[in-house]
Amino acid sequence: LSFPEGEFVDFKGLVAETSVVKVIENVNIAVKELNSGLEVVGELPQISVNVEGNLLSLQDFTKNNVALSINLSHVKIPGTYTVPVIYWTPKYAHLYSKSMDEVTVVVQRKRDISQ
């Protein structure tokens, strides 16, 4: 390369982070605060979430970086309950969208397995 005005040249540039959306599928839901004499019948659905953040932060992002739970502390008797799903992601990953806001669970008394 040759520069007609001398050997020194100034370059200016702008570096910007690339924002991406990543789909995380089949995330399990944890049950929190359920009375010890009760249990959830069947399996809870798995949920898909979309997270948004900068490319480098989300490069190794997996479903292990997302926590989903339902709080059943208000459940005192068996029955069917529709409860909100609580979502947690690290601060660098913004929850962009999710496949469900709430789930329906069936709660029953724990069976006595000693019989």
N, CA and C atoms as a LAMMPS dump frame, in Angstrom:
ITEM: TIMESTEP
0
ITEM: NUMBER OF ATOMS
345
ITEM: BOX BOUNDS ff ff ff
-5.0000000000000000e+02 5.0000000000000000e+02
-5.0000000000000000e+02 5.0000000000000000e+02
-5.0000000000000000e+02 5.0000000000000000e+02
ITEM: ATOMS id mol type element x y z
1 1 1 N 0.837 -1.186 0
2 1 2 C 0 0 0
3 1 3 C 0.874 1.238 0
4 2 1 N 0.454 2.197 -0.72
5 2 2 C 1.176 3.469 -0.678
6 2 3 C 0.161 4.584 -0.461
7 3 1 N 0.592 5.563 0.315
8 3 2 C -0.273 6.696 0.637
9 3 3 C 0.406 7.959 0.127
10 4 1 N -0.233 8.674 -0.789
11 4 2 C 0.421 9.831 -1.412
12 4 3 C 0.707 10.982 -0.451
13 5 1 N 0.037 11.068 0.659
14 5 2 C 0.207 12.192 1.576
15 5 3 C 1.188 11.888 2.699
16 6 1 N 1.8 10.732 2.726
17 6 2 C 2.744 10.396 3.79
18 6 3 C 2.569 8.959 4.23
19 7 1 N 3.262 8.595 5.311
20 7 2 C 3.254 7.215 5.762
21 7 3 C 2.212 6.937 6.845
22 8 1 N 1.623 7.95 7.406
23 8 2 C 0.663 7.769 8.496
24 8 3 C -0.748 8.084 8.016
25 9 1 N -1.671 7.215 8.397
26 9 2 C -3.057 7.389 7.989
27 9 3 C -3.932 7.141 9.208
28 10 1 N -4.939 7.966 9.392
29 10 2 C -5.908 7.761 10.466
30 10 3 C -7.085 6.955 9.936
31 11 1 N -7.486 5.946 10.73
32 11 2 C -8.69 5.194 10.423
33 11 3 C -9.642 5.343 11.59
34 12 1 N -10.883 5.512 11.287
35 12 2 C -11.9 5.565 12.325
36 12 3 C -12.93 4.498 12.015
37 13 1 N -13.382 3.833 13.072
38 13 2 C -14.378 2.792 12.869
39 13 3 C -15.337 2.744 14.045
40 14 1 N -16.42 2.104 13.84
41 14 2 C -17.421 1.942 14.876
42 14 3 C -17.668 0.449 15.056
43 15 1 N -17.488 -0.021 16.288
44 15 2 C -17.733 -1.42 16.586
45 15 3 C -19.053 -1.497 17.33
46 16 1 N -19.97 -2.279 16.798
47 16 2 C -21.281 -2.425 17.417
48 16 3 C -21.549 -3.904 17.677
49 17 1 N -22.159 -4.181 18.819
50 17 2 C -22.512 -5.552 19.136
51 17 3 C -23.66 -6 18.235
52 18 1 N -23.599 -7.245 17.851
53 18 2 C -24.664 -7.826 17.051
54 18 3 C -25.674 -8.453 17.986
55 19 1 N -26.921 -8.061 17.835
56 19 2 C -27.99 -8.608 18.661
57 19 3 C -28.626 -9.775 17.924
58 20 1 N -28.879 -10.864 18.671
59 20 2 C -29.483 -12.05 18.077
60 20 3 C -30.622 -12.543 18.957
61 21 1 N -31.496 -13.343 18.357
62 21 2 C -32.555 -14.034 19.087
63 21 3 C -32.255 -15.522 18.978
64 22 1 N -32.274 -16.199 20.118
65 22 2 C -31.989 -17.633 20.139
66 22 3 C -33.201 -18.371 20.696
67 23 1 N -33.59 -19.455 20.026
68 23 2 C -34.719 -20.272 20.458
69 23 3 C -34.194 -21.388 21.355
70 24 1 N -34.764 -21.479 22.547
71 24 2 C -34.407 -22.538 23.488
72 24 3 C -35.658 -23.393 23.659
73 25 1 N -35.57 -24.65 23.261
74 25 2 C -36.75 -25.52 23.274
75 25 3 C -36.676 -26.55 24.397
76 26 1 N -37.853 -27.062 24.752
77 26 2 C -37.984 -28.172 25.705
78 26 3 C -37.366 -27.883 27.074
79 27 1 N -37.709 -26.739 27.631
80 27 2 C -37.23 -26.372 28.964
81 27 3 C -38.22 -26.924 29.989
82 28 1 N -37.702 -27.605 30.991
83 28 2 C -38.542 -28.195 32.033
84 28 3 C -38.988 -27.143 33.043
85 29 1 N -40.137 -27.393 33.66
86 29 2 C -40.689 -26.509 34.686
87 29 3 C -40.492 -27.171 36.046
88 30 1 N -39.969 -26.422 36.994
89 30 2 C -39.801 -26.916 38.358
90 30 3 C -41.011 -26.516 39.195
91 31 1 N -41.427 -27.42 40.092
92 31 2 C -42.534 -27.142 41.004
93 31 3 C -41.944 -26.645 42.311
94 32 1 N -42.404 -25.495 42.773
95 32 2 C -41.897 -24.891 44.008
96 32 3 C -43.012 -24.785 45.047
97 33 1 N -42.645 -25.009 46.297
98 33 2 C -43.504 -24.735 47.452
99 33 3 C -44.79 -25.565 47.517
100 34 1 N -44.785 -26.772 46.993
101 34 2 C -45.98 -27.613 47.085
102 34 3 C -46 -28.306 48.44
103 35 1 N -47.162 -28.299 49.089
104 35 2 C -47.357 -28.954 50.378
105 35 3 C -46.823 -30.381 50.299
106 36 1 N -46.109 -30.826 51.349
107 36 2 C -45.448 -32.133 51.325
108 36 3 C -46.433 -33.306 51.224
109 37 1 N -47.699 -33.117 51.547
110 37 2 C -48.688 -34.184 51.438
111 37 3 C -49.361 -34.259 50.077
112 38 1 N -48.963 -33.381 49.16
113 38 2 C -49.576 -33.323 47.831
114 38 3 C -48.532 -33.589 46.753
115 39 1 N -49.018 -33.969 45.568
116 39 2 C -48.127 -34.17 44.424
117 39 3 C -48.837 -33.776 43.144
118 40 1 N -48.058 -33.417 42.145
119 40 2 C -48.593 -33.089 40.83
120 40 3 C -48.773 -34.388 40.061
121 41 1 N -49.948 -34.535 39.43
122 41 2 C -50.255 -35.722 38.635
123 41 3 C -49.704 -35.51 37.227
124 42 1 N -48.981 -36.515 36.716
125 42 2 C -48.475 -36.439 35.346
126 42 3 C -47.283 -35.512 35.222
127 43 1 N -46.889 -35.331 33.983
128 43 2 C -45.732 -34.486 33.687
129 43 3 C -46.191 -33.095 33.263
130 44 1 N -45.399 -32.12 33.62
131 44 2 C -45.664 -30.752 33.178
132 44 3 C -45.161 -30.593 31.745
133 45 1 N -45.781 -29.704 30.986
134 45 2 C -45.309 -29.498 29.609
135 45 3 C -43.922 -28.869 29.601
136 46 1 N -43.201 -29.097 28.537
137 46 2 C -41.94 -28.402 28.337
138 46 3 C -42.237 -27.158 27.527
139 47 1 N -41.488 -26.106 27.799
140 47 2 C -41.781 -24.803 27.201
141 47 3 C -40.609 -24.355 26.335
142 48 1 N -40.927 -23.646 25.26
143 48 2 C -39.914 -23.031 24.412
144 48 3 C -39.883 -21.534 24.701
145 49 1 N -38.679 -20.981 24.736
146 49 2 C -38.52 -19.552 24.953
147 49 3 C -37.564 -18.985 23.91
148 50 1 N -37.755 -17.724 23.597
149 50 2 C -36.835 -17 22.736
150 50 3 C -36.138 -15.958 23.602
151 51 1 N -34.822 -15.966 23.567
152 51 2 C -34.06 -14.971 24.314
153 51 3 C -33.293 -14.101 23.331
154 52 1 N -33.111 -12.861 23.718
155 52 2 C -32.413 -11.902 22.875
156 52 3 C -31.235 -11.347 23.647
157 53 1 N -30.142 -11.156 22.962
158 53 2 C -28.953 -10.594 23.591
159 53 3 C -27.853 -10.452 22.559
160 54 1 N -26.664 -10.067 23.032
161 54 2 C -25.586 -9.92 22.058
162 54 3 C -25.033 -11.29 21.679
163 55 1 N -24.504 -11.371 20.492
164 55 2 C -24.066 -12.632 19.9
165 55 3 C -23.073 -13.374 20.781
166 56 1 N -22.092 -12.682 21.316
167 56 2 C -21.084 -13.358 22.13
168 56 3 C -21.662 -13.927 23.417
169 57 1 N -22.583 -13.233 24.04
170 57 2 C -23.19 -13.718 25.286
171 57 3 C -24.068 -14.939 25.054
172 58 1 N -24.756 -14.983 23.923
173 58 2 C -25.691 -16.074 23.668
174 58 3 C -25.084 -17.233 22.881
175 59 1 N -23.823 -17.123 22.543
176 59 2 C -23.178 -18.144 21.729
177 59 3 C -23.275 -19.536 22.367
178 60 1 N -23.019 -19.634 23.662
179 60 2 C -23.077 -20.918 24.364
180 60 3 C -24.311 -21.041 25.253
181 61 1 N -25.323 -20.251 24.996
182 61 2 C -26.542 -20.228 25.803
183 61 3 C -27.357 -21.484 25.529
184 62 1 N -27.751 -22.209 26.59
185 62 2 C -28.55 -23.427 26.446
186 62 3 C -29.734 -23.363 27.403
187 63 1 N -30.543 -24.422 27.404
188 63 2 C -31.685 -24.449 28.313
189 63 3 C -31.258 -24.517 29.774
190 64 1 N -30.004 -24.835 30.039
191 64 2 C -29.492 -24.805 31.409
192 64 3 C -29.34 -23.378 31.932
193 65 1 N -29.399 -22.395 31.036
194 65 2 C -29.303 -20.992 31.428
195 65 3 C -30.662 -20.348 31.68
196 66 1 N -31.729 -21.141 31.546
197 66 2 C -33.094 -20.646 31.752
198 66 3 C -33.716 -21.432 32.907
199 67 1 N -34.399 -20.742 33.797
200 67 2 C -35.108 -21.42 34.887
201 67 3 C -36.59 -21.091 34.787
202 68 1 N -37.408 -22.138 34.75
203 68 2 C -38.851 -21.977 34.726
204 68 3 C -39.411 -22.676 35.947
205 69 1 N -40.373 -22.04 36.598
206 69 2 C -40.97 -22.669 37.779
207 69 3 C -42.422 -22.231 37.927
208 70 1 N -43.131 -23.016 38.738
209 70 2 C -44.479 -22.627 39.153
210 70 3 C -44.5 -22.691 40.674
211 71 1 N -45.139 -21.72 41.284
212 71 2 C -45.241 -21.662 42.742
213 71 3 C -46.614 -22.187 43.147
214 72 1 N -46.613 -23.277 43.911
215 72 2 C -47.875 -23.884 44.342
216 72 3 C -48.082 -23.744 45.849
217 73 1 N -47.518 -22.721 46.457
218 73 2 C -47.643 -22.527 47.904
219 73 3 C -49.093 -22.286 48.327
220 74 1 N -49.918 -21.775 47.432
221 74 2 C -51.321 -21.487 47.747
222 74 3 C -52.209 -22.737 47.676
223 75 1 N -51.693 -23.836 47.137
224 75 2 C -52.481 -25.056 46.96
225 75 3 C -52.52 -25.832 48.278
226 76 1 N -53.711 -25.97 48.842
227 76 2 C -53.881 -26.667 50.121
228 76 3 C -54.661 -27.969 49.99
229 77 1 N -55.454 -28.093 48.915
230 77 2 C -56.274 -29.299 48.726
231 77 3 C -56.11 -29.799 47.294
232 78 1 N -56.367 -31.078 47.051
233 78 2 C -56.284 -31.603 45.686
234 78 3 C -57.249 -30.863 44.76
235 79 1 N -56.886 -30.803 43.488
236 79 2 C -57.737 -30.142 42.507
237 79 3 C -56.954 -29.793 41.256
238 80 1 N -57.602 -29.051 40.383
239 80 2 C -56.988 -28.591 39.145
240 80 3 C -56.761 -27.092 39.264
241 81 1 N -55.534 -26.665 38.976
242 81 2 C -55.153 -25.266 39.154
243 81 3 C -54.451 -24.754 37.896
244 82 1 N -54.765 -23.527 37.523
245 82 2 C -54.035 -22.856 36.457
246 82 3 C -53.158 -21.803 37.123
247 83 1 N -51.845 -21.917 36.891
248 83 2 C -50.889 -21.062 37.587
249 83 3 C -49.923 -20.43 36.578
250 84 1 N -49.423 -19.231 36.895
251 84 2 C -48.468 -18.586 35.992
252 84 3 C -47.096 -19.261 36.057
253 85 1 N -46.419 -19.258 34.931
254 85 2 C -45.051 -19.756 34.87
255 85 3 C -44.117 -18.583 35.185
256 86 1 N -43.173 -18.821 36.072
257 86 2 C -42.182 -17.808 36.442
258 86 3 C -40.921 -18.09 35.631
259 87 1 N -40.457 -17.084 34.921
260 87 2 C -39.296 -17.209 34.045
261 87 3 C -38.107 -16.472 34.634
262 88 1 N -36.91 -17.087 34.515
263 88 2 C -35.677 -16.416 34.919
264 88 3 C -34.621 -16.666 33.853
265 89 1 N -33.959 -15.593 33.446
266 89 2 C -32.798 -15.693 32.562
267 89 3 C -31.725 -14.77 33.117
268 90 1 N -30.47 -14.997 32.781
269 90 2 C -29.419 -14.066 33.212
270 90 3 C -29.687 -12.666 32.66
271 91 1 N -29.106 -11.666 33.29
272 91 2 C -29.352 -10.273 32.884
273 91 3 C -28.957 -9.99 31.44
274 92 1 N -27.969 -10.71 30.929
275 92 2 C -27.511 -10.452 29.561
276 92 3 C -28.447 -11.054 28.501
277 93 1 N -29.447 -11.814 28.918
278 93 2 C -30.372 -12.449 27.974
279 93 3 C -31.788 -11.98 28.277
280 94 1 N -32.324 -11.188 27.394
281 94 2 C -33.68 -10.665 27.549
282 94 3 C -34.675 -11.706 27.027
283 95 1 N -35.695 -12.012 27.83
284 95 2 C -36.738 -12.956 27.401
285 95 3 C -37.594 -12.262 26.347
286 96 1 N -37.497 -12.743 25.137
287 96 2 C -38.154 -12.114 23.997
288 96 3 C -39.59 -12.613 23.833
289 97 1 N -39.786 -13.91 23.93
290 97 2 C -41.13 -14.481 23.881
291 97 3 C -41.087 -15.885 24.457
292 98 1 N -42.277 -16.425 24.762
293 98 2 C -42.381 -17.757 25.362
294 98 3 C -43.611 -18.451 24.818
295 99 1 N -43.595 -19.78 24.873
296 99 2 C -44.711 -20.527 24.295
297 99 3 C -45.915 -20.585 25.229
298 100 1 N -45.709 -20.357 26.533
299 100 2 C -46.833 -20.384 27.494
300 100 3 C -46.591 -19.378 28.607
301 101 1 N -47.677 -18.742 29.051
302 101 2 C -47.616 -17.853 30.21
303 101 3 C -48.087 -18.552 31.476
304 102 1 N -48.908 -19.586 31.299
305 102 2 C -49.444 -20.315 32.44
306 102 3 C -49.663 -21.773 32.059
307 103 1 N -49.715 -22.622 33.091
308 103 2 C -49.968 -24.043 32.873
309 103 3 C -51.073 -24.495 33.819
310 104 1 N -51.753 -25.562 33.425
311 104 2 C -52.779 -26.16 34.273
312 104 3 C -52.196 -27.437 34.86
313 105 1 N -52.291 -27.567 36.189
314 105 2 C -51.769 -28.747 36.877
315 105 3 C -52.878 -29.407 37.676
316 106 1 N -52.786 -30.721 37.784
317 106 2 C -53.703 -31.487 38.621
318 106 3 C -52.897 -31.932 39.842
319 107 1 N -53.437 -31.64 41.022
320 107 2 C -52.756 -31.97 42.272
321 107 3 C -53.606 -32.991 43.027
322 108 1 N -52.95 -33.998 43.547
323 108 2 C -53.647 -35.021 44.339
324 108 3 C -52.86 -35.268 45.628
325 109 1 N -53.514 -35.952 46.55
326 109 2 C -52.81 -36.36 47.775
327 109 3 C -51.783 -37.42 47.389
328 110 1 N -50.653 -37.396 48.078
329 110 2 C -49.647 -38.43 47.821
330 110 3 C -50.198 -39.773 48.219
331 111 1 N -49.918 -40.751 47.38
332 111 2 C -50.354 -42.108 47.677
333 111 3 C -49.409 -42.717 48.7
334 112 1 N -49.957 -43.522 49.591
335 112 2 C -49.154 -44.212 50.596
336 112 3 C -48.572 -45.446 49.916
337 113 1 N -47.294 -45.414 49.61
338 113 2 C -46.67 -46.53 48.889
339 113 3 C -46.297 -47.696 49.805
340 114 1 N -46.533 -47.555 51.103
341 114 2 C -46.201 -48.652 52.021
342 114 3 C -47.278 -49.719 52.049
343 115 1 N -48.419 -49.477 51.451
344 115 2 C -49.512 -50.453 51.482
345 115 3 C -49.381 -51.467 50.381
